[in-house]
Each structure stands twice: as C-alpha cells, then as structure tokens.
Amino acid sequence: MIKLGDTGKNIDAYPQRALFEGVINAVAHRDYFLDGTQIQVDMFKDRLGISSPGSFYRGEKLGKTYDLSGIISKRRNELIASVLVSCNVMEAYGTGFDKIIEEYKGEDEAHRPYIYSFSDHFTLVLPDLTYMDGVEDSSVPVLTFVPVANGTDYDDKVLSFCYYQAHKVSEIAEYLGISASTYFRRQVLGNLEKQGYLESSKISRAMFFKTNPDMVTVN
C-alpha cells in the first residue's frame, strides 16, 4: 500500500491478469518434445520470470525485447491451444501479450515487462510493482561463497554468470573468453558441480549449468 494524501492505494506486486496470461502462454506454446524440461517460475526481489522450454515457434532469436506487441503469435501446439480457447482461458487470436502490456500501462521504464528468447527457451519477465526501484540491471550479481575445494580462478565468474539463468557450456566459455575445452568442462564446471556449487540439467542434447543458490550469498 502507498499513501496518497489522506488515503491509501493498494498495489499488487504482479497484476493478476498479466501473471495469468504469462502462465497460459507458457503452457500453450512450450516445446513438449524437449524431454526432461518443465515450465519454470522464478521469483526475485524485483521481478518474476516465467521460462518456457523451446524458442518461439518458427520465430527468430530475439534476445531481449520490450516490444511485446510486435511479437507475432504462431502456435506450436494447435490442440492444446484449442482446448485452452474452449475453456475460455485463452483467446483465439493471441492477444495475451497485449493484455500484459495493458496491465503495465502507465508504469515507468524500470517497470516494463520484457521477453528474452534463445534457441532453447524463452522467458517472460514481469517487474514487481511494489519494488520501487524497478528491475535492476544486474544480470551478473556479486556473490560471496566459501572457497571451492580444488577451485580455479574462473569459479567466481562462472557462479555469478549462472546465478540467475542456466547456461550452456559454450555460453559460459564465451563469457569467460576461453575455449570450451575438456579441461574447462572437467576441472572447472565438473569440479563446481561435484562440490555442489553448480547444478546441471540436460535440454535435448545440450548440458546446462545453474548456480546452486544454497551455496552462495548475493552481496
């Protein structure tokens, strides 16, 4: 609640309709052929992210974009979408993103929803309207952790890079400016996973690594 003179105004952290549309979009358009994957909802102090396995259907790699209305809706799962339309939880013409934009209409730049898409997943980010500073531009946080046994000079950067989002070996190596060598895979990533600092998952044929939040502290 915020004070307005002699009255108060209640604000939801996440507009109900925007959150609903985000979840329905993920259920309707995820790639169900990627075994061992699931829709993931991550909540942080300044935002909520809904990640869906698979890139946009027949769409290009977008990276990060605030132009949700410019994304053309293309159905990957016609049967699932039709069932959701019949249940009146999804409209026939793919206006979910437009409704999300409408819910955040009038908010400042730091509270604008956005999407980032890669070849194997896409994520819708909804800013927390009760967090007054908006979404912080800190995709690589500063971490504190107990030194890793048999660790390397790369440990700190790897754990920071993989804290908010899981990354492939090639992406981590590119971020560090080194090659994805056998040494890097075994002595750096393998050791971090063995010591419990990294958690691995496999999407299709690619291995992804994400920092175990129980082993680190964000400064």
ABEGO torsion letter per residue (X at the ends): XBBBEABBBBBBABBAAAAAAAAAAAAAABBAABBGBBBBBBBBAABBBBBBBEBBBGBBBAEBBABAAABBBBBABAAAAAAAAAAGABBAAGAAAAAAAAAABGBBAAABBBBBBBAABBBBBBBBAABAAEBBBBABBBBBBBBBBGBBAAAAAAAAAAAABBBBAAAAAAAAGBBBBAAAAAAAAAAAAAAGABBBBBBEABBBBBBBAAABBBX
